[in-house]
Amino acid sequence: MDPLFRARFNAEFDDAAVVRYRNDLEQRIGCSVGFRVAETPIFLSNDFRKRVTAAGEGILAQLCDPARLAPMRAAVPERYRVPRPTALPTIAILDFGAVLAADGTVVPRLIELQGFPSLMAFETMQGDAWEAALQGVEGLGGAWTYRFAGRDRDAFLALAREVVVGAHEPENVVLLDLDPPSQKTYCDFAATQKLLGVDPVAPEALVQRGRRLFRRDARGREVAVERIYNRIIVDELERSGATLPFDLREDLDVEWTPHPDWFFMWSKYSLPFLDHPAVPKTRFLSDVHDLPADLETAYVLKPLFSFAGGGVNVKPTASDVAAIPHEARGAWCLQERVEYGSVIRAPDGGDAKVEVRLMYLRPDDALDFSPAINLCRLTRGAMVGVNYNRDMPWTGSSIGLWRDEVAR
């Protein structure tokens, strides 16, 4: 959203350069990317970065408030309650839509949040690939960063290692997901393996003995699993019919990062508990007794625990609401619609909308979260996310960059 850098990029970058960038990105990761990668980075202005990081800090302060946290614990279903819950998650994700205010400034509005990991390793590779690609573009060479708090790449990776690996050896940590190679996010798993040495593992590869878990590594050795980098999406687990080789409710001798309870607690479920200028008004559908007159034009209907936009209704009708059984309405929310601004000018003369994801990290022994890295997504449609408008140019996965002469 920096107009100077946007104009330079649009004038100088061409299709061949995009192909070179995408090839370089996949070479860095060592595999193909299973979703659409946008043709451009997002040049974040100083003003917007200050606004979005300030909003993130204020929202996180409310999320950590014990008085707000207490009722959020009701979000965790009994069958998924994992022993020894942590005081806070090790990872927090805040998604902000870039919105045009009445005075023309670009301001952040919260869309969703998660106490769950995102594509941290992939974004590291994506940021590196874009920085390399820009070196050949007139007026865009030099140092760029995609990391917050002034960290260089090594300092960021050290923080990521603290959060993912903790005090263990990487071989004793697993990235756990259902059938990792089939996931569209496998590129992040491969990048995590390269950057942090942590292997992606399916649940069926784990064996329980007493209170301990084990797996076999690439050399066939049996290795103890002491920490789990949890990437299992619960609604995918239920839809697939897959089963875990252990009971989540059992007190196993293993650490979780983040603890699974936070998938439920810090999610759309927490939105009704927030009161912040950047947070659209959100209510549990079970608390909505009279539907607003502007339901179809000003609200979005969302299931609380879906992922990647699954089940979201951007133009709900009274009939849509009526179709949800009363006993199930506690698992849905009604949220004021956020109108994304057309803030990115594309070379074809059209515009794109942007969502900026801030990723916060908190090592096990830290009291506070630290802003670490970002992810951006471009759209030209009603829905934001790599599952949507996949065949349109200037949509998909991207990253926010800004000038930083210290970070190299």
Residue pairs with C-beta under 8 A, 6 or more apart in sequence:
1 42
1 43
1 44
1 45
1 48
1 98
1 106
1 343
1 344
1 354
2 43
2 44
2 45
2 402
5 43
5 140
6 43
6 344
6 345
8 137
8 138
8 139
8 140
9 40
9 41
9 43
9 134
9 137
9 140
10 345
10 346
10 347
12 137
12 138
12 139
12 140
13 39
13 40
13 137
17 133
17 136
17 137
18 39
20 133
21 129
21 130
21 133
22 33
22 37
24 129
24 132
24 133
25 33
25 37
25 125
25 126
25 129
26 32
26 33
26 187
28 125
28 128
28 129
28 191
29 122
29 125
29 187
29 190
29 191
29 194
30 190
30 194
31 186
31 187
31 190
32 187
33 122
33 187
33 397
34 183
34 184
34 185
34 186
34 187
35 184
35 185
35 386
35 387
35 390
35 396
35 397
36 386
36 390
36 395
36 396
36 397
37 126
37 396
37 397
37 398
38 376
38 377
38 378
38 394
38 395
38 396
38 397
38 398
39 393
39 394
40 344
40 378
40 394
40 398
41 130
41 134
41 376
41 398
41 399
41 400
41 401
42 344
42 354
42 356
42 376
42 378
42 398
42 399
42 400
42 401
43 400
43 401
43 402
44 356
44 374
44 400
44 401
44 402
45 106
45 402
46 402
47 105
47 106
48 98
48 106
48 107
48 108
49 400
49 402
51 106
51 107
51 108
52 96
52 108
52 356
52 358
53 148
53 358
53 371
55 96
55 108
55 110
55 276
55 277
55 278
56 94
56 96
56 358
56 360
56 371
58 276
58 278
59 94
59 110
59 113
59 274
59 276
59 278
59 279
60 92
60 94
60 360
60 369
62 68
62 273
62 274
62 275
62 276
63 69
63 92
63 113
63 266
63 270
63 274
64 88
68 270
68 273
68 274
69 265
71 273
72 265
72 266
72 269
72 270
72 273
73 261
73 265
75 264
75 265
75 267
75 269
75 270
75 304
76 261
76 264
76 265
77 264
79 248
79 249
80 234
80 248
80 260
80 261
80 264
81 248
81 249
81 261
82 248
82 249
82 256
82 259
82 260
82 261
83 249
83 250
83 251
83 252
84 251
84 259
85 259
85 261
86 256
86 258
86 259
86 262
86 364
88 362
88 369
89 115
89 116
89 258
89 259
89 262
89 266
89 362
90 163
90 257
90 258
90 259
90 361
90 362
90 363
90 364
91 115
91 116
91 117
91 118
91 163
91 257
91 258
91 359
91 360
91 361
91 362
92 113
92 114
92 115
92 266
92 359
92 360
92 362
92 369
93 113
93 114
93 115
93 116
93 117
93 118
93 357
93 358
93 359
93 360
94 110
94 113
94 357
94 358
94 360
95 110
95 111
95 112
95 113
95 355
95 356
95 357
96 108
96 109
96 110
96 111
96 278
96 355
96 356
96 357
96 358
97 108
97 109
97 110
97 111
97 338
97 340
97 353
97 354
97 355
97 384
98 106
98 107
98 108
98 340
98 341
98 343
98 353
98 354
98 355
98 356
99 106
99 107
99 108
99 109
99 338
99 339
99 340
99 341
100 106
100 107
100 341
100 342
100 343
101 107
106 341
106 343
107 278
108 278
108 356
109 278
109 279
109 280
109 338
110 271
110 274
110 276
110 278
110 279
110 280
111 338
111 355
111 384
112 267
112 268
112 271
113 266
113 267
113 268
113 270
113 271
114 263
114 266
114 267
115 258
115 262
115 263
115 265
115 266
115 267
116 230
116 258
116 262
116 263
116 266
116 267
117 229
117 230
117 231
117 258
118 357
118 359
118 375
119 185
119 187
119 188
119 375
119 397
120 160
120 188
120 192
120 359
120 372
120 373
121 160
121 188
121 191
121 192
121 194
121 195
121 196
122 185
122 187
122 188
122 191
123 146
123 359
123 373
123 374
123 375
123 399
124 153
124 156
124 157
124 160
124 191
124 195
124 373
125 191
126 146
126 397
126 398
126 399
127 144
127 145
127 146
127 147
127 373
127 399
127 401
128 153
130 144
130 146
130 399
130 401
131 143
131 144
131 401
134 140
134 141
134 144
134 401
135 141
135 142
142 403
142 405
143 403
143 404
143 405
143 406
143 407
143 408
144 401
144 402
144 403
144 404
144 407
145 401
145 402
145 403
145 404
145 407
146 373
146 374
146 399
146 400
146 401
146 402
147 153
147 156
147 372
147 373
147 407
148 358
148 370
148 371
148 372
148 373
148 374
149 370
149 371
149 372
150 404
150 406
150 407
151 159
151 372
151 407
152 406
152 407
152 408
153 407
153 408
156 372
156 373
157 195
157 196
159 361
159 363
159 370
159 372
160 195
160 196
160 361
160 372
161 196
162 361
162 363
162 364
163 257
163 361
163 362
163 363
164 173
164 192
164 196
164 198
164 229
164 257
165 173
165 196
165 197
165 198
165 227
166 173
166 227
166 255
166 257
166 363
166 364
167 364
168 226
168 227
168 255
170 196
170 197
170 198
171 197
171 199
171 217
171 223
172 223
172 224
172 225
172 226
172 227
173 198
173 225
173 226
173 227
173 228
173 229
174 198
174 199
174 200
174 201
174 206
174 215
174 225
174 227
174 228
174 229
175 189
175 192
175 193
175 198
175 199
175 200
175 201
175 229
175 231
176 201
176 202
176 203
176 206
176 228
176 229
176 230
176 231
176 232
177 183
177 185
177 189
177 200
177 202
177 231
177 232
178 202
178 203
178 232
178 236
178 237
178 240
178 242
179 202
180 186
180 189
180 200
180 201
180 202
181 200
183 189
184 386
185 231
186 200
189 200
189 231
190 200
192 198
192 200
192 229
193 199
193 200
198 229
199 217
199 218
201 215
203 232
203 242
203 243
203 244
203 245
204 245
205 215
205 216
206 213
206 214
206 215
206 225
206 245
206 246
207 213
207 214
207 215
207 245
208 214
208 245
208 246
208 252
211 250
211 251
211 252
211 253
212 224
212 225
212 252
212 253
212 254
213 224
213 225
213 246
213 252
213 253
213 254
214 222
214 223
214 224
214 225
215 222
215 223
215 225
216 222
216 223
217 223
225 254
226 253
226 254
226 255
227 254
227 255
227 256
227 257
228 254
228 255
228 256
228 257
229 257
230 256
230 257
230 258
230 259
230 260
230 263
232 260
233 263
233 307
234 263
234 264
234 305
235 305
235 306
235 307
235 310
236 307
237 244
246 252
248 260
255 364
257 364
263 305
264 305
267 304
267 305
268 282
268 302
268 303
268 304
268 305
268 333
268 335
269 304
269 305
269 333
271 279
271 282
271 333
271 335
272 282
272 283
272 284
272 287
272 333
274 282
280 335
280 336
280 337
280 338
281 335
281 336
282 333
282 334
282 335
282 336
283 333
283 334
283 335
284 329
284 330
284 332
284 333
285 301
285 321
285 324
285 329
285 330
285 332
285 333
285 334
286 326
286 329
286 330
286 332
288 321
288 329
288 334
291 318
291 321
292 298
292 299
295 316
295 317
295 318
295 321
296 315
296 316
296 317
297 315
297 337
298 336
298 337
299 316
299 334
299 335
299 336
299 337
300 312
300 313
300 314
300 316
300 334
300 335
300 336
300 337
301 312
301 313
301 316
301 320
301 321
301 332
301 333
301 334
301 335
302 311
302 312
302 313
302 332
302 333
302 334
302 335
303 310
303 311
303 312
303 331
303 332
304 331
304 332
304 333
305 331
306 312
308 385
308 386
308 387
309 383
309 384
309 385
309 387
309 388
312 383
313 320
314 337
314 382
314 383
316 334
324 332
340 353
340 354
340 355
340 379
340 384
341 353
342 351
342 352
342 353
343 351
343 352
343 353
343 354
344 351
344 352
344 353
344 354
344 378
344 394
345 351
346 352
346 393
346 394
348 393
348 394
350 380
350 394
351 380
352 378
352 379
352 380
352 394
352 395
353 378
353 379
353 380
353 384
354 376
354 377
354 378
355 376
355 377
355 379
355 384
356 374
356 375
356 376
356 400
357 374
357 375
357 376
357 377
358 371
358 374
359 371
359 372
359 373
359 374
359 375
360 369
360 370
360 371
360 372
361 369
361 370
361 372
362 368
362 369
362 370
374 399
374 400
375 397
375 398
375 399
376 397
376 398
376 399
376 400
377 384
377 385
377 386
377 396
377 397
377 398
378 394
378 395
378 396
378 398
379 385
379 388
379 389
379 395
380 389
380 392
380 394
380 395
381 388
381 389
381 392
381 395
383 389
386 396
386 397
388 395
389 395
390 396
